[in-house]
Amino acid sequence: MKNYCALVLTGFILTSNVSANEASTIKKSLELFEKGSYTKVIEGLSSLRETKSIRSTKFYLTALSYNRLQEYDKAIPLFIKAIKAKSGAKDIYYEYGQALYANNDLIKARIAFKKSASMDYKKDSSIYYVAHISQILEENKVAKTYYTQILNSETAEKNLKQIARFQTGEVLLSMARENEDAQRLVKQFVLPQMDKAVEEDSKSSLAKEIGSRKKEIEREFGLDPNILYNGKRISSKRWSLSFNQDFTYDSNISLTNDLPSSAASREESFVLKSRMNTGYDFILKKRFIVNPELGMSVKNHTNRDSDTVKSEDAYDISPTLNMSYEHKAFSNPASLFFNIDYNYNGKYKTALARKAFYSRSTTYTFGEKFKFFTKGDTSLKFKYKDLSSHTTTLFNKTTSFSVDQLYLTSNSTIFMFLLSYDSLDTYNNQKNSTDSTLMRVDYINPNILPKITLHIGASMTFVSYTDANESSIRGTEKTFTPSIKLTKKISNHLKFSVGYNYTKNSSLKADYNYTKHVTSSSIKYSF
């Protein structure tokens, strides 16, 4: 702007019939203008007589100085005088339009900017002002026409195109509000414009504002992809991928065989377990969530002297399909869910000196999660599990029912209560059929220390044998398991945990009485 003024005014001095004093004053005023001394420019030019030869220049430069001082009410009449005096300044209508726009004289400002565009001075910016003023005046079709000119311009800068694209979306939004089918129009026309505006320059500060504005529009018209039909908010991240590495010391390795009658080995060992889980949420019509998952784990024991302990080396492959129907119950968001879990398990076999097939199972879970109490969710679940193994004596079917309740306190701590009942039918070996009841309580404090979560839990399990002879020998076995875990959030992706579990199992048959201590550490990375 300053270079342009210098060129115009220097040309004026050289070609106009002015006195040496007038030329000196105008030249000095120009130098002051370039230095930003606008008040001195106005004072200096005020002493000049309004002769025909200098009138347009005096009015123009004085008006321009008032513009820079943001005294637009004083600039406007001087721009009018400069225009009437046939000022040759190419930017005069653009500057005049700026003054009128700032003074809220929008109709006249739009006319000035149209004139500026026709004179090819800052054409793209001038057209933008015409479009924006039309938008303010709620002449949406006119505004859209001029914004489109900017978007089609080969000379418009990227930042101007971005804001023009954004404002086009706002214009279309105003037009959509007047239509009965507003939601469809917003989804089909408005939101795509917002996305295209961000794409113009995704790293700009305006891109963040556009993203926030888009979310507001989505919420207003029920189009937020992360808010389901029942009002439940879900994560914007649809996929998940995590790796866990556990390092555990177990003072009494349990010999698991997919039955509740697990025995203790009386052997100790360190245990290394690696796990990987991945999944993806498919959202259908904002009512259904379909989540296929895949989990894989490998477990190895450092005690290689005991074949009994080595036999607990294992791997698992667990594909899962989780499905839910999101609805409302008791005026709150609720989920009706159905899950199918398949598990393939391999264990170390001494005869083969490697891990081989041990068991496979399929579990079907049907349940409902709802908020009956204001302080937390309630879940009811029914499960059916069908397991086959490397030996037919371990084949079994399990029917389960459970209920759990969350309780959220005012200081963000969480209590969890669980009651479950399992009926196990080992139909090829009835002496191992059982009924078991589990009661568990957990306390979670997510901020016991900065970025540290405390998790304390305790469970009691009662196992009774349906076979009369086995029941008389073992009675009702009781297993008490308290635990504690601390989790440190290292970053948004990385967590580290340390924990301790104690287990005490009591039985009428002394061979099944045992205690064990498990200390563990775990690191988890989530992508």
SVG drawing of the C-alpha trace seen along z (x, -y; Angstrom):
<svg xmlns="http://www.w3.org/2000/svg" viewBox="-41 -28 57 119">
<polyline fill="none" stroke="black" stroke-width="0.4" points="0.0,0.0 2.7,-2.5 4.7,-1.8 1.6,-2.3 0.8,-5.6 4.4,-6.8 4.1,-6.0 0.7,-7.8 1.7,-10.9 5.1,-11.2 3.6,-11.1 1.1,-13.7 3.8,-16.0 5.8,-15.7 2.8,-16.2 0.5,-18.6 0.7,-22.4 1.4,-22.9 3.6,-25.4 6.9,-24.4 5.4,-24.8 2.4,-22.5 4.7,-19.9 7.0,-20.0 4.0,-19.6 2.6,-16.7 6.0,-15.0 6.5,-15.4 3.1,-14.1 3.8,-11.1 7.0,-10.4 5.1,-10.7 2.4,-8.4 5.0,-5.8 6.4,-6.0 2.9,-5.6 2.6,-9.2 -1.0,-9.5 -1.9,-12.3 0.9,-14.5 -0.2,-13.8 -3.6,-15.1 -2.2,-18.2 0.2,-18.9 -2.4,-18.6 -4.9,-20.7 -2.8,-23.8 -3.0,-23.3 -5.6,-25.3 -8.2,-23.2 -7.1,-24.3 -8.3,-22.3 -4.8,-20.9 -4.4,-19.4 -7.9,-18.9 -8.3,-15.1 -4.8,-14.3 -5.4,-16.2 -8.8,-14.6 -7.6,-11.1 -4.4,-11.1 -6.3,-12.6 -9.1,-10.0 -6.5,-7.3 -4.8,-8.5 -8.2,-8.6 -8.7,-5.0 -5.4,-3.9 -6.4,-5.7 -9.7,-3.8 -11.6,-7.0 -13.9,-5.9 -16.7,-8.4 -14.1,-11.2 -12.7,-9.2 -16.0,-8.6 -16.8,-12.2 -13.3,-12.8 -13.3,-9.7 -16.5,-11.1 -14.9,-14.4 -11.8,-12.7 -14.0,-10.7 -16.0,-13.8 -12.6,-15.5 -11.8,-12.6 -9.0,-11.1 -7.0,-8.7 -6.0,-6.5 -6.7,-2.9 -7.3,-1.8 -9.8,-4.5 -13.0,-2.4 -11.4,0.4 -10.4,-1.9 -13.7,-3.7 -15.5,-0.3 -13.4,0.5 -14.4,-2.7 -18.1,-2.1 -17.9,1.5 -16.3,0.6 -19.0,-2.1 -21.7,0.5 -23.0,-1.2 -23.2,2.1 -25.2,1.3 -22.8,-1.5 -19.8,0.6 -20.9,3.4 -21.2,0.9 -17.7,-0.4 -16.2,3.1 -18.0,4.0 -16.4,0.8 -13.0,1.9 -13.4,5.3 -14.4,3.8 -11.2,1.7 -9.3,4.9 -7.8,3.7 -7.5,6.5 -10.2,8.2 -10.5,11.4 -10.6,9.5 -13.1,7.1 -15.3,9.9 -15.0,11.5 -16.3,8.4 -19.2,8.2 -20.1,11.9 -19.7,11.4 -21.8,8.2 -24.5,10.0 -24.3,12.8 -24.7,10.3 -27.7,8.8 -29.2,12.4 -29.1,12.3 -27.8,15.8 -28.1,16.6 -26.1,13.4 -23.5,14.3 -23.2,17.8 -22.6,16.5 -19.8,14.2 -18.1,16.8 -18.2,19.2 -16.3,16.6 -13.5,16.7 -13.4,20.5 -13.2,20.5 -10.5,17.8 -7.0,18.8 -5.5,15.8 -7.1,16.1 -4.8,17.1 -5.2,20.3 -6.3,18.6 -8.9,16.5 -10.3,19.6 -10.4,21.4 -12.5,18.7 -14.7,18.4 -15.3,22.1 -16.1,21.9 -18.5,19.0 -20.1,20.9 -21.0,23.6 -22.5,21.0 -24.6,19.6 -25.8,23.1 -26.6,23.7 -28.8,20.6 -30.6,21.7 -31.0,25.2 -32.7,23.9 -35.5,22.6 -36.2,26.0 -38.3,28.7 -35.7,31.3 -32.9,29.4 -31.0,32.4 -30.6,34.0 -29.5,30.8 -27.0,30.1 -25.5,33.6 -25.4,33.5 -24.2,29.9 -23.1,28.0 -20.8,30.5 -18.9,31.4 -18.2,27.7 -16.7,27.6 -14.5,30.6 -13.3,29.1 -12.6,25.8 -10.3,27.7 -8.6,29.5 -7.6,26.1 -5.1,25.8 -5.4,28.3 -2.6,26.7 -4.1,23.2 -5.7,21.8 -8.9,21.3 -9.0,25.1 -9.3,25.7 -12.2,23.2 -13.9,24.8 -13.6,28.2 -15.2,26.9 -17.9,25.2 -18.6,28.4 -19.1,30.3 -21.6,27.6 -23.6,28.1 -23.5,31.9 -24.8,31.7 -27.6,29.2 -28.9,31.4 -28.3,34.8 -25.5,35.6 -22.6,36.0 -21.1,39.4 -19.9,39.8 -23.3,39.3 -25.7,42.3 -29.4,42.2 -29.9,42.7 -27.6,39.8 -24.6,42.0 -21.3,40.5 -18.7,42.8 -15.0,42.3 -14.2,40.7 -11.5,43.3 -13.1,46.3 -10.1,48.7 -8.0,50.0 -4.7,51.7 -2.7,52.4 0.2,54.5 0.7,55.7 3.8,57.2 3.4,58.7 6.1,59.9 4.8,61.9 6.1,63.8 3.8,66.6 4.6,68.4 2.3,71.3 1.6,72.0 -2.0,73.1 -2.6,76.1 -5.6,74.9 -7.7,77.4 -10.8,75.3 -12.5,76.6 -13.0,74.9 -11.2,77.8 -7.8,76.3 -5.0,77.6 -1.8,76.0 1.5,77.2 3.5,76.2 6.0,74.8 7.1,71.2 8.1,69.4 8.4,66.1 5.8,65.8 6.1,63.8 2.9,63.0 2.6,61.0 -0.8,59.9 -2.1,58.1 -5.6,56.9 -7.1,55.1 -10.6,54.2 -12.8,51.8 -16.2,50.2 -18.7,50.1 -21.6,47.7 -24.8,48.5 -27.5,45.9 -26.4,44.5 -28.3,47.4 -26.1,50.4 -22.4,51.0 -20.6,54.0 -17.2,54.5 -15.0,57.4 -11.9,58.0 -8.9,60.2 -6.8,61.1 -3.7,63.2 -1.5,64.0 1.6,66.1 2.5,67.3 5.9,68.8 7.3,69.8 11.0,69.4 10.9,72.5 12.1,75.1 13.1,77.8 9.5,78.7 7.4,80.5 4.3,79.6 5.1,75.9 6.2,76.1 2.8,77.7 1.2,74.3 3.1,72.6 0.3,71.6 -1.0,69.5 -4.5,68.2 -6.2,67.0 -9.5,65.2 -11.6,63.7 -14.7,62.0 -17.7,60.3 -19.5,57.8 -22.8,56.3 -25.1,53.9 -28.4,52.1 -28.3,48.6 -31.7,47.5 -33.1,45.8 -34.3,47.3 -35.5,45.4 -35.0,42.2 -31.2,42.9 -29.0,44.4 -29.0,48.2 -27.4,51.0 -28.8,54.4 -25.8,56.5 -24.9,59.9 -21.3,61.2 -19.8,64.3 -16.3,65.2 -14.2,68.0 -11.1,69.1 -8.4,71.5 -5.9,72.6 -2.7,74.4 -0.5,75.8 3.0,77.2 3.1,81.0 6.2,82.7 5.9,85.7 6.0,83.3 8.3,80.7 6.2,77.9 2.8,76.3 -0.1,78.1 -3.9,78.0 -5.5,78.1 -9.0,76.7 -11.4,74.6 -14.6,72.9 -17.3,70.7 -19.1,68.3 -22.4,66.6 -23.3,63.6 -26.6,61.8 -27.3,58.8 -28.5,55.4 -26.6,52.4 -28.8,49.6 -28.8,46.8 -31.5,47.5 -29.6,45.6 -28.3,42.1 -24.8,42.9 -23.8,45.6 -24.7,48.3 -26.2,51.7 -25.5,54.7 -27.3,58.0 -25.6,60.8 -26.5,64.4 -23.7,66.6 -23.5,70.0 -20.1,71.6 -19.4,74.8 -15.9,76.2 -14.2,79.1 -10.7,80.3 -7.9,82.7 -9.6,85.2 -13.3,85.9 -13.4,86.0 -12.8,82.2 -15.7,81.4 -18.2,79.2 -21.0,76.7 -21.4,73.7 -24.5,71.6 -23.9,68.3 -25.9,65.3 -24.3,62.2 -25.2,58.7 -22.8,55.9 -23.3,52.3 -21.1,49.2 -21.3,46.5 -19.6,43.2 -18.9,40.9 -18.8,37.1 -15.0,37.0 -14.7,39.3 -13.9,42.5 -15.6,45.7 -17.0,48.7 -17.9,51.9 -20.1,54.7 -20.4,58.1 -22.5,61.1 -22.3,64.1 -23.6,67.7 -22.1,70.4 -23.5,73.9 -20.8,76.2 -21.8,79.5 -18.9,81.9 -21.2,84.3 -18.6,86.9 -17.3,86.9 -20.1,85.9 -17.9,85.8 -16.5,82.5 -19.8,80.8 -20.2,77.8 -22.3,74.8 -20.3,71.7 -21.1,68.3 -18.7,65.3 -19.0,62.1 -16.6,59.2 -16.1,55.6 -13.7,53.1 -12.6,49.6 -10.9,47.4 -9.4,44.0 -8.3,42.5 -6.3,39.7 -4.9,40.9 -1.7,39.2 -1.1,37.2 -1.6,39.6 -1.7,42.6 -4.8,44.8 -5.3,47.0 -7.4,50.2 -8.2,52.4 -10.4,55.5 -11.5,58.5 -13.5,61.6 -15.0,64.6 -15.9,67.7 -18.0,70.6 -17.8,73.9 -20.1,76.9 -20.0,80.2 -23.3,81.6 -22.0,85.2 -22.9,86.4 -19.7,88.4 -17.5,85.6 -19.5,83.1 -19.0,85.2 -15.2,85.3 -14.6,81.7 -17.5,79.8 -18.1,76.3 -14.7,74.9 -14.1,71.3 -11.5,69.1 -10.7,65.6 -8.7,63.3 -7.8,59.7 -5.7,57.6 -4.2,54.2 -2.8,52.4 -1.3,49.1 -1.2,47.8 0.9,44.8 -0.1,43.0 3.2,42.2 1.7,40.7 -1.5,40.8 -0.4,44.1 1.8,45.7 0.8,47.1 2.8,48.9 1.2,51.0 2.4,52.9 0.2,55.2 -0.2,57.8 -2.7,60.7 -3.2,63.1 -5.2,66.3 -6.4,68.6 -8.4,71.8 -10.1,73.8 -11.5,77.3 -12.6,80.3 -10.0,82.3 -6.6,81.1 -4.9,81.7 -6.9,78.8 -6.1,76.3 -3.5,73.8 -2.3,70.2 -0.4,68.2 1.1,64.8 1.4,63.1 3.3,59.9 3.2,58.4 4.3,55.6 2.8,54.7 3.5,52.2 0.8,51.4 1.1,49.4 -2.1,48.3 -2.0,46.9"/>
</svg>
